[in-house]
Amino acid sequence: MAVLKVIEILSNSTKSWEDATDKGIRKASKSIKNIKSAFVQSQSAVVAGGKVSEYRVNLKLTFEVKE
């Protein structure tokens, strides 16, 4: 039987929400092994001068806990 754990992380990017998601998963995978899925819980943006200056995502990552 597999045991899974879910954690919540925040990530940001100046390019896009997709890039913020990718960056968050890549960074988390350096210290968390066996990531199985990512759920984008929410998205937001920082606006400066009438333009989006930063994209932010709140991710829930699911990974398998090893025995």
C-alpha positions as CSV (number, residue, x, y, z in Angstrom):
1,M,0.0,0.0,0.0
2,A,1.3,3.4,-0.9
3,V,1.2,6.4,1.5
4,L,1.0,9.8,-0.1
5,K,1.5,13.2,1.4
6,V,0.3,16.6,0.2
7,I,2.1,19.8,0.7
8,E,1.4,23.4,-0.4
9,I,3.9,25.7,-2.0
10,L,3.9,29.1,-3.6
11,S,5.8,30.0,-6.7
12,N,6.2,33.0,-9.0
13,S,7.4,34.0,-12.4
14,T,7.7,37.1,-14.5
15,K,6.7,35.1,-17.7
16,S,3.5,33.2,-17.0
17,W,1.4,31.0,-14.7
18,E,2.7,28.0,-16.5
19,D,6.3,29.0,-15.9
20,A,5.6,29.7,-12.2
21,T,4.1,26.2,-11.9
22,D,7.1,24.6,-13.7
23,K,9.6,26.5,-11.5
24,G,7.8,25.5,-8.3
25,I,7.8,21.8,-9.3
26,R,11.4,21.9,-10.4
27,K,12.6,23.6,-7.2
28,A,10.5,21.3,-4.9
29,S,11.8,18.2,-6.7
30,K,15.3,19.0,-5.6
31,S,14.4,18.2,-2.0
32,I,11.2,16.2,-2.4
33,K,11.4,12.9,-4.2
34,N,8.6,10.9,-5.9
35,I,6.3,13.9,-6.7
36,K,3.3,12.3,-8.3
37,S,1.0,15.3,-9.1
38,A,0.6,19.0,-8.9
39,F,-2.8,20.8,-8.4
40,V,-2.9,24.5,-9.1
41,Q,-5.1,25.7,-6.2
42,S,-5.1,29.4,-7.2
43,Q,-3.5,31.9,-9.5
44,S,-2.9,35.6,-9.0
45,A,-0.9,38.4,-10.6
46,V,0.9,41.5,-9.4
47,V,0.1,44.6,-11.5
48,A,2.4,47.5,-11.9
49,G,1.9,50.4,-14.3
50,G,-1.2,48.8,-15.8
51,K,0.7,45.6,-16.8
52,V,1.2,42.2,-15.1
53,S,4.7,42.2,-13.6
54,E,4.5,38.9,-11.8
55,Y,2.5,35.7,-12.0
56,R,1.9,33.7,-8.8
57,V,0.5,30.2,-8.2
58,N,-0.4,28.3,-5.1
59,L,0.4,24.6,-5.7
60,K,-0.5,21.4,-3.9
61,L,2.1,18.7,-4.5
62,T,1.4,15.1,-3.9
63,F,4.3,12.7,-3.3
64,E,4.8,9.1,-2.2
65,V,6.3,8.6,1.3
66,K,8.9,5.9,1.2
67,E,9.2,3.3,4.0
